[in-house]
Amino acid sequence: MKKIIPLLLIVGGGFLILFSVWQIWQGNQLQEKAFQEAKSRIEQSNHNKEVSADGTVEFHAEQGDKIGILKIPRLERELPIVYGVDEEELKQGVGHYPDTSYPGQKSQIVLSGHRDTVFRQFGELEIGDSFIVEMPYGNYEYVIKETKIVEADDRTVIDPASYDEEMLTVTTCYPFHYIGNAPDRYIVYATPKDS
């Protein structure tokens, strides 16, 4: 009996390691597929855009659509943007919060992602770093102006109605190296580069 318990622990540990490796591999596969879909959509669009009477861009998406690419130059990352923030979308890349704007619509754009997948190393970003959002209708660059930490259930950071100028808000769980469901959210606010 004394020999069986250590053997069970070793076998159980081995299964946990294999399961973790499989999950990481599967996540990378989903993200790569979503990235290729987003890239294809952008390339096929030729950056054609429809503009409304007030000069804002017209764009619509459905849940799960691969709508763009988020580039983070400091981290050397290019990530697919998927419309929606349910777990299914966040497994594939960066989620775009429904009911928030898109680049060029002069309001709040909210993107969200997991700290241990798409936003690994997010804590290395600094004020002045940039995000580049590639959409089927054009490219938009944003400069980080502010960061803050809020509680996980704080929804005041998502309020597009209170914005009359364009603001990219990027959220992820915090602390970055927390095991399990993190109690807080790390919020990054970035404004268009030319503003």
HELIX and SHEET records of a PDB file:
HELIX    1   1 ILE A    4  SER A   45  1                                  42    
HELIX    2   2 PRO A   73  LEU A   75  5                                   3    
HELIX    3   3 GLU A   87  LEU A   90  1                                   4    
HELIX    4   4 PHE A  122  GLU A  124  5                                   3    
HELIX    5   5 PRO A  160  SER A  162  5                                   3    
SHEET    1   A 2 GLU A  50  VAL A  51  0                                        
SHEET    2   A 2 VAL A  57  GLU A  58 -1                                        
SHEET    1   B 9 LYS A  66  ILE A  72  0                                        
SHEET    2   B 9 ARG A  77  TYR A  83 -1                                        
SHEET    3   B 9 VAL A  94  HIS A  96  1                                        
SHEET    4   B 9 GLN A 108  SER A 112 -1                                        
SHEET    5   B 9 MET A 167  TYR A 174  1                                        
SHEET    6   B 9 ASP A 184  PRO A 192 -1                                        
SHEET    7   B 9 GLY A 138  GLU A 151 -1                                        
SHEET    8   B 9 SER A 130  MET A 135 -1                                        
SHEET    9   B 9 LYS A  66  ILE A  72 -1                                        
END                                                                             
